[in-house]
Amino acid sequence: MPHAPGGPLATLPRYLPREDAPTAESVWRLAPEGLDPWSVAAFLWHVLPPEESLFRDVDRMPVMLPRVRRGTAPVDEEDRLAERLLSALSGTVSRRIAEGARDVSLSGGVDSAALCMLAAREAPGQVRAWTMDVHFADAVERNHAKTVARMAGVELVDAPIPDAVLPDLFEPAVLSNETPLINARAVASFAFYAEARGRGASVMLSGAGADEVLLGNPEALAGARARVDEDRHLAREVLRPAAVDDLGPKHDTDRAPWGLVPEDVKRPEEVRYAAWVLRELVLPPELRGARTHGLTVLTPYLDLDFMKEALALPESVLVRDGVGKWLFRQAVRGLVPDEVRLARKTPRYAHTALSSPVRERWLELYRAWLSPSRLEPLEVIDPVAVLGLLDRYTRLSPDAPEASGLDRLLMRLVSLAMLHAHCASGTPCPES
């Protein structure tokens, strides 16, 4: 299939009806009748192939992964590699600015900081930087965003995302993403892009994908394997036994979800994992969610020219002393303030209900959507088991070892119920 302007890793699969009809970017344009029961079970077990969708009689067109492998380089080549990397990013940002981008999502990390500084150089006095004021935003990164905006000489717009609005935006966020969500961050992004569009933003640069192509989180792959194992263990508790049995004959239920396509076996596992994370988790809020509001989000770190440079770099220059993006941090010396450039990445999981200031509102929403009347139509979910897990969840503290896994599962189940209900309602697609 053709790639988006950003290249293969920045492309979401198109939907393909199982009849003679054109493909569609949005599944709602195909008016699916509901979710496919086998696909629901496979999704919860992390064995849903990229060519199949959650929806009845709707497939997906898989995106061909890039044929790249990391090389090797002597230490005396590192300066040259850093120059090439920064040059590739500068060229990508320059093209995007020439095409009309004037807004930058600025989280305060090194990736978005570099985009902001480069954009400001290309269009002095014309760029706005956007931050999100939500309760789980990192206070240090928000201060870094202010520093970067001041040094870049750009207007900084702080979009307030009140906690009280997030539960009510959960359903529209799920419908716009067209896939289940696993925490409140995607819901906050939905609100953030609505706010940005309302204030006149139309094309925004995002640092999404930088971690995946620059090894920003060296422990991500191992952590993902552990989360998949945990998700499968919990899925067994809520899936009907017959649904679990039906998964075995068709697919290897122990295989990592980023290893389900035989044709991709020649690609490095890191690339397969990056494609899976981007397709299933990162890109839907950035591309589909923003598009619902009429906002186009561009991802320079996934543009073809930069991606080729980044994915060909030796791992030894990207990870050093346990710190990811090492070469990139060297490449942006003099461009990004040192306190931002050298800040260690601290991955955070935003519990949706347990840590929210409006915890009771979230739990009320969960109870409404995880009722037997909502779950029975999915056919493969045991509502009694789900209610038992929900009761267990409500008694946990946010730092309990099992909190994150239960949080992910419950949000996925609520999302699945919402997607199925929307199919059954026959209401227009969210983009309309």
Long-range contacts (C-beta under 8 A, 24 or more apart in sequence): 1-61, 1-62, 1-63, 1-64, 3-63, 3-304, 5-298, 5-303, 6-298, 6-299, 6-300, 6-302, 6-303, 6-304, 7-66, 7-302, 7-303, 7-304, 7-307, 8-63, 8-64, 8-65, 8-66, 8-275, 8-304, 9-65, 9-66, 9-209, 9-212, 9-213, 9-274, 9-275, 9-278, 9-302, 9-307, 10-209, 10-278, 10-283, 10-299, 10-302, 10-303, 11-63, 12-63, 12-279, 12-283, 12-284, 12-287, 12-288, 13-50, 13-60, 13-61, 13-62, 13-63, 13-279, 14-60, 14-61, 15-53, 15-55, 15-58, 15-59, 15-60, 15-61, 16-58, 16-59, 16-60, 16-61, 17-57, 17-58, 17-59, 18-57, 18-58, 18-59, 19-57, 23-61, 26-178, 26-288, 26-429, 26-431, 27-53, 27-55, 27-58, 27-178, 28-175, 28-178, 28-422, 28-428, 28-429, 28-430, 28-431, 29-429, 30-55, 30-58, 31-426, 32-56, 32-57, 32-58, 32-423, 33-57, 33-423, 33-424, 34-377, 34-420, 34-423, 34-424, 35-378, 35-416, 35-419, 35-420, 35-423, 37-243, 37-378, 37-379, 37-380, 38-243, 38-246, 38-247, 38-380, 40-378, 40-379, 40-380, 40-381, 40-416, 41-235, 41-239, 41-243, 41-244, 41-246, 41-247, 41-380, 42-247, 42-251, 43-180, 43-412, 43-416, 44-231, 44-235, 44-238, 44-239, 44-409, 44-412, 45-231, 45-232, 45-235, 45-239, 45-244, 45-247, 45-253, 46-228, 46-231, 46-232, 46-256, 46-257, 47-247, 47-251, 47-252, 47-253, 47-255, 47-257, 47-260, 48-257, 49-251, 49-260, 49-261, 50-260, 50-261, 50-279, 51-261, 54-179, 54-416, 54-419, 55-419, 55-423, 62-261, 63-275, 63-279, 65-264, 65-267, 65-271, 65-272, 65-275, 66-267, 66-271, 66-307, 66-308, 66-311, 67-266, 67-267, 68-268, 68-271, 68-307, 68-308, 68-311, 68-312, 69-268, 69-311, 69-312, 70-268, 70-270, 70-311, 70-312, 70-313, 70-314, 70-315, 71-312, 71-313, 71-314, 72-314, 72-316, 73-313, 73-314, 73-316, 73-317, 78-317, 78-327, 78-330, 81-313, 81-317, 81-327, 82-327, 82-328, 82-330, 82-331, 83-331, 84-309, 85-306, 85-309, 85-310, 85-313, 85-327, 85-328, 85-331, 86-331, 86-332, 86-335, 88-305, 88-306, 88-308, 88-309, 88-310, 89-114, 89-118, 89-300, 89-301, 89-306, 90-118, 91-305, 92-300, 92-303, 92-305, 92-306, 93-118, 93-119, 93-122, 93-205, 93-300, 94-118, 94-122, 96-203, 96-205, 96-298, 96-300, 97-122, 97-123, 98-122, 99-203, 100-202, 100-203, 101-203, 101-204, 101-205, 101-298, 102-126, 102-127, 102-128, 102-201, 102-203, 103-127, 103-128, 103-129, 103-130, 103-196, 103-201, 103-202, 103-203, 103-204, 103-205, 104-128, 104-129, 104-130, 104-154, 104-204, 104-205, 104-206, 105-129, 105-130, 105-204, 105-205, 105-206, 105-207, 105-297, 106-130, 106-131, 106-145, 106-148, 106-149, 106-156, 107-131, 107-132, 107-141, 107-145, 107-207, 108-138, 108-140, 108-141, 108-142, 108-143, 108-144, 108-145, 108-148, 108-340, 109-141, 109-144, 109-207, 109-340, 109-343, 109-345, 110-325, 110-328, 110-329, 110-332, 110-336, 110-340, 110-341, 110-343, 111-207, 111-210, 111-211, 111-214, 111-216, 111-301, 111-325, 112-145, 112-206, 112-207, 113-144, 113-145, 113-148, 113-332, 113-336, 113-337, 113-340, 113-341, 114-207, 114-328, 114-332, 114-335, 114-336, 115-205, 115-206, 115-207, 115-300, 116-148, 116-149, 116-152, 116-154, 117-148, 117-151, 117-152, 117-332, 117-335, 117-336, 118-335, 119-152, 119-154, 119-205, 120-152, 120-153, 120-154, 124-153, 125-153, 127-152, 127-154, 127-155, 128-154, 128-155, 128-156, 128-157, 128-201, 129-154, 129-155, 129-156, 129-157, 130-156, 130-157, 130-159, 130-192, 130-196, 130-201, 130-204, 131-156, 131-157, 131-158, 131-159, 132-158, 132-159, 132-161, 132-188, 132-189, 132-192, 133-158, 133-159, 133-160, 133-161, 134-161, 134-163, 134-188, 135-163, 135-356, 135-357, 136-184, 136-185, 136-188, 136-348, 136-350, 136-355, 138-346, 138-348, 140-343, 141-343, 144-337, 144-339, 144-340, 144-343, 147-337, 147-339, 147-340, 148-336, 148-337, 148-340, 151-337, 157-196, 157-199, 159-191, 159-192, 159-195, 159-196, 160-195, 161-188, 161-191, 161-192, 161-195, 163-356, 163-357, 163-358, 164-358, 164-361, 165-191, 166-191, 166-356, 166-358, 166-362, 167-358, 167-361, 167-362, 167-364, 167-365, 170-365, 170-414, 170-418, 171-418, 172-292, 172-430, 173-285, 173-289, 174-414, 174-415, 174-418, 174-419, 175-418, 175-419, 175-422, 175-430, 176-288, 176-289, 176-291, 176-292, 176-430, 176-431, 177-284, 177-285, 177-288, 177-289, 178-284, 178-288, 178-419, 179-280, 179-284, 179-415, 180-411, 180-412, 180-415, 180-416, 180-419, 181-411, 181-412, 181-415, 182-281, 182-407, 182-408, 182-411, 182-412, 183-349, 183-350, 183-351, 183-352, 183-407, 183-408, 183-411, 184-350, 184-351, 184-352, 184-356, 185-285, 185-350, 186-284, 186-285, 186-289, 189-285, 189-286, 189-289, 189-290, 190-285, 190-289, 190-292, 193-289, 193-290, 193-292, 193-293, 193-295, 193-297, 194-293, 196-293, 196-295, 197-290, 197-293, 197-294, 197-295, 201-295, 202-294, 202-295, 202-296, 203-295, 203-296, 203-298, 204-290, 204-295, 204-296, 204-297, 204-298, 205-297, 205-298, 205-299, 205-300, 206-286, 206-297, 206-298, 206-299, 207-299, 207-301, 208-278, 208-282, 208-283, 208-286, 208-297, 208-299, 208-301, 208-302, 209-274, 209-278, 209-282, 209-299, 209-301, 209-302, 210-301, 210-325, 210-328, 211-324, 211-325, 211-345, 212-273, 212-274, 212-277, 212-278, 212-282, 213-274, 213-301, 213-302, 213-306, 213-307, 213-310, 213-311, 214-301, 214-310, 214-318, 214-324, 214-325, 214-328, 215-270, 215-315, 215-318, 215-319, 215-324, 215-325, 216-324, 216-325, 216-345, 217-324, 217-345, 217-347, 218-319, 218-322, 218-323, 218-324, 220-273, 220-277, 220-347, 221-269, 221-270, 221-273, 223-347, 224-256, 224-273, 224-277, 225-256, 227-404, 227-405, 227-408, 228-256, 228-257, 230-405, 231-405, 231-408, 231-409, 233-405, 234-389, 234-405, 234-406, 234-409, 235-409, 237-385, 237-389, 238-381, 238-382, 238-385, 238-386, 238-389, 238-409, 238-413, 239-380, 239-381, 239-382, 240-380, 240-381, 240-382, 242-380, 243-379, 243-380, 271-311, 278-302, 291-431, 292-430, 292-431, 349-404, 349-407, 351-398, 351-403, 351-404, 351-407, 352-407, 352-411, 353-393, 353-407, 353-410, 354-393, 354-396, 354-397, 354-398, 354-403, 354-407, 355-398, 363-394, 365-414, 366-390, 366-410, 366-414, 369-413, 369-414, 369-417, 369-418, 370-410, 370-413, 370-414, 370-417, 374-417, 374-421, 375-413, 375-417, 377-420, 377-421, 377-424, 378-416, 378-417, 378-420, 381-413, 381-416, 386-413
